[in-house]
Amino acid sequence: MEQRHRDILRRNRVKLVKNVKVQHITNFLIQEDVLTDTMVEEIMAEKTSHGRVEQLLDTLVTRGPKAFMMFCKSLEELYDWLSKDLLEQDQRRGGTTTAVQCQEDVLEDKMATMNLQDSPRGKDVLTEKELNKLADKLGAEWEKLAIELDFKKSELYKFKEDNKNNVHAQIFDMLCKWKEKRGRRATVGNLIHSMHEVSIGEDVYKFLL
């Protein structure tokens, strides 16, 4: 998510927390790959309505570049005035993206991912050697990738505890566990799609292409 979008959500946090009901918009955000099922479970685990919205906003700022626009779109049906207000603030701060442009960009991203997954390399199951090399290249963003791959915070804690003072081992352990869980679906295409969703740059994974 771009910094100006983070700023807009921060400035409107009180208003959003007061007015939005998370259960009205989560299905759309899952459908558009902004949130995963695990993320929604963690959000809904909050005891109060306000707490759920706060958790949602904290999660959104860690997501990809389309998260802000998809969030605005999710508000259109029941919270149209909030959606329009957020978009107007974005335009005043120099944003030129419209909801229609955003939908086109999302479709383009999905088509690019489909093309990769349909290619011979995209369908290849990742080897441990490739995962080890990727672990070398991933930095602090490995935790948001782990969340995107449906790991829970408790599992991230275990990766860290099992490999204290060795970040490479923490990342490699996480990637190997993902491969074990996904089996034949632990492909180059699927992993790159997940990295793209959390705005990890191509320089990290271009050796896989």
C-alpha positions as CSV (number, residue, x, y, z in Angstrom):
1,M,0.0,0.0,0.0
2,E,1.3,3.4,-0.9
3,Q,2.2,5.8,1.9
4,R,-0.5,8.4,1.0
5,H,-3.1,5.6,1.3
6,R,-1.7,4.6,4.7
7,D,-1.9,8.3,5.8
8,I,-5.5,8.6,4.6
9,L,-6.6,5.5,6.6
10,R,-4.8,6.7,9.7
11,R,-6.5,10.1,9.5
12,N,-9.9,8.5,9.0
13,R,-9.4,5.7,11.5
14,V,-11.8,7.0,14.2
15,K,-14.6,7.6,11.6
16,L,-14.1,4.1,10.1
17,V,-14.0,2.4,13.4
18,K,-17.2,4.1,14.5
19,N,-19.2,3.4,11.3
20,V,-18.0,0.2,9.6
21,K,-19.1,-3.3,10.4
22,V,-16.3,-5.7,9.3
23,Q,-18.7,-8.6,8.5
24,H,-20.3,-6.5,5.7
25,I,-17.0,-6.3,3.6
26,T,-14.8,-9.2,4.4
27,N,-16.2,-11.5,1.7
28,F,-15.5,-9.0,-1.0
29,L,-12.0,-8.4,0.3
30,I,-11.3,-12.2,0.3
31,Q,-12.8,-12.5,-3.2
32,E,-10.4,-9.8,-4.5
33,D,-7.4,-11.4,-2.8
34,V,-6.9,-8.5,-0.4
35,L,-7.4,-10.7,2.7
36,T,-6.9,-14.4,3.3
37,D,-9.3,-16.7,5.3
38,T,-6.7,-16.8,8.1
39,M,-6.5,-13.0,8.3
40,V,-10.3,-12.8,8.5
41,E,-10.3,-15.4,11.3
42,E,-7.9,-13.2,13.3
43,I,-9.9,-10.1,12.6
44,M,-13.2,-11.7,13.7
45,A,-11.5,-13.1,16.8
46,E,-11.4,-9.6,18.2
47,K,-14.1,-9.3,20.9
48,T,-15.6,-5.9,19.9
49,S,-16.8,-4.4,16.7
50,H,-14.4,-1.5,17.1
51,G,-11.5,-4.0,17.7
52,R,-12.4,-5.9,14.5
53,V,-12.3,-2.7,12.4
54,E,-9.0,-1.7,14.0
55,Q,-7.5,-5.1,13.2
56,L,-8.8,-4.9,9.7
57,L,-7.1,-1.5,9.1
58,D,-3.9,-2.7,10.7
59,T,-3.9,-5.6,8.3
60,L,-4.8,-3.6,5.2
61,V,-1.7,-1.4,5.4
62,T,0.5,-4.5,5.0
63,R,-1.2,-5.6,1.8
64,G,-0.5,-5.0,-1.8
65,P,-0.8,-1.7,-3.8
66,K,-4.5,-2.4,-4.7
67,A,-5.6,-2.8,-1.1
68,F,-6.7,0.8,-0.6
69,M,-8.9,0.9,-3.8
70,M,-10.4,-2.5,-3.1
71,F,-11.2,-1.4,0.4
72,C,-13.0,1.7,-0.9
73,K,-14.9,-0.5,-3.4
74,S,-15.9,-2.8,-0.6
75,L,-17.5,0.2,1.1
76,E,-19.6,1.3,-1.9
77,E,-22.8,-0.8,-1.2
78,L,-23.4,0.1,2.5
79,Y,-21.0,2.9,3.2
80,D,-21.0,4.9,-0.1
81,W,-20.4,8.2,1.7
82,L,-17.3,6.8,3.3
83,S,-16.0,5.4,0.1
84,K,-16.5,8.7,-1.8
85,D,-14.8,10.6,1.1
86,L,-11.7,8.4,1.0
87,L,-11.4,8.6,-2.8
88,E,-11.8,12.4,-2.7
89,Q,-9.0,12.7,-0.2
90,D,-6.9,10.5,-2.3
91,Q,-7.5,12.7,-5.4
92,R,-6.7,15.8,-3.4
93,R,-3.3,14.3,-2.4
94,G,-2.4,13.7,-6.0
95,G,-3.9,10.2,-6.6
96,T,-5.2,9.7,-10.1
97,T,-6.4,6.1,-9.8
98,T,-10.1,5.5,-10.2
99,A,-12.1,2.5,-9.1
100,V,-12.4,1.5,-12.8
101,Q,-8.7,1.8,-13.3
102,C,-8.1,-0.2,-10.2
103,Q,-10.3,-3.0,-11.5
104,E,-8.5,-3.0,-14.8
105,D,-5.1,-3.2,-13.0
106,V,-6.3,-6.1,-10.8
107,L,-7.5,-8.0,-13.9
108,E,-4.1,-7.3,-15.6
109,D,-2.3,-8.6,-12.5
110,K,-4.4,-11.7,-12.4
111,M,-3.9,-12.3,-16.2
112,A,-0.1,-12.0,-15.7
113,T,-0.2,-14.5,-12.8
114,M,-2.4,-16.9,-14.9
115,N,0.1,-16.6,-17.8
116,L,3.0,-17.5,-15.4
117,Q,1.1,-20.4,-13.9
118,D,0.2,-21.7,-17.3
119,S,3.8,-21.6,-18.4
120,P,6.0,-24.7,-17.9
121,R,8.1,-22.9,-15.2
122,G,5.0,-21.6,-13.4
123,K,3.8,-25.1,-12.8
124,D,7.1,-26.4,-11.4
125,V,7.1,-27.4,-7.8
126,L,9.8,-25.5,-6.0
127,T,12.8,-27.4,-4.8
128,E,14.5,-27.0,-1.4
129,K,17.5,-25.6,-3.1
130,E,15.3,-22.8,-4.7
131,L,13.6,-22.2,-1.3
132,N,17.0,-21.9,0.4
133,K,18.1,-19.3,-2.2
134,L,14.9,-17.4,-1.8
135,A,15.4,-17.4,2.0
136,D,18.7,-15.6,1.4
137,K,17.0,-12.9,-0.6
138,L,13.9,-12.3,1.6
139,G,14.4,-9.7,4.3
140,A,12.0,-8.4,6.9
141,E,9.1,-8.9,4.4
142,W,9.2,-12.6,5.1
143,E,6.7,-12.2,7.9
144,K,4.0,-10.6,5.8
145,L,4.7,-13.3,3.1
146,A,4.1,-15.9,5.8
147,I,0.8,-14.3,6.7
148,E,-0.2,-14.2,3.0
149,L,0.7,-18.0,2.8
150,D,-1.9,-18.5,5.6
151,F,0.5,-19.1,8.5
152,K,-0.8,-17.9,11.9
153,K,1.1,-15.6,14.2
154,S,1.6,-18.5,16.6
155,E,3.3,-20.4,13.8
156,L,5.6,-17.4,13.0
157,Y,6.6,-17.3,16.7
158,K,7.5,-21.0,16.5
159,F,9.7,-20.5,13.5
160,K,11.5,-17.8,15.4
161,E,11.8,-19.8,18.6
162,D,13.1,-22.9,16.8
163,N,15.8,-20.9,14.9
164,K,16.8,-18.2,17.4
165,N,19.4,-15.7,16.1
166,N,19.2,-17.2,12.6
167,V,16.8,-15.3,10.3
168,H,17.7,-17.3,7.2
169,A,16.8,-20.5,9.0
170,Q,13.5,-19.0,10.2
171,I,12.6,-18.1,6.6
172,F,13.7,-21.4,5.1
173,D,11.8,-23.3,7.8
174,M,8.6,-21.3,6.9
175,L,9.0,-21.9,3.2
176,C,9.7,-25.6,3.6
177,K,6.6,-25.9,5.9
178,W,4.6,-24.1,3.2
179,K,5.8,-26.6,0.6
180,E,4.9,-29.5,2.8
181,K,1.4,-28.2,3.3
182,R,0.8,-27.3,-0.3
183,G,2.3,-30.4,-1.9
184,R,2.0,-30.3,-5.7
185,R,0.5,-26.8,-5.5
186,A,3.7,-25.4,-4.0
187,T,4.6,-24.1,-7.5
188,V,6.7,-21.2,-8.7
189,G,3.6,-19.5,-10.0
190,N,1.6,-19.7,-6.8
191,L,4.5,-18.5,-4.6
192,I,5.3,-15.6,-7.0
193,H,1.6,-14.6,-6.9
194,S,1.7,-14.5,-3.1
195,M,4.9,-12.4,-3.2
196,H,3.3,-10.0,-5.7
197,E,0.3,-9.7,-3.4
198,V,2.4,-8.3,-0.6
199,S,4.5,-6.1,-2.8
200,I,7.7,-8.0,-2.7
201,G,9.9,-6.8,-5.6
202,E,10.8,-8.9,-8.6
203,D,14.5,-8.6,-7.8
204,V,13.8,-11.1,-4.9
205,Y,12.3,-13.8,-7.1
206,K,13.5,-13.1,-10.6
207,F,15.9,-16.1,-10.4
208,L,12.9,-18.3,-10.4
209,L,11.5,-17.0,-13.7
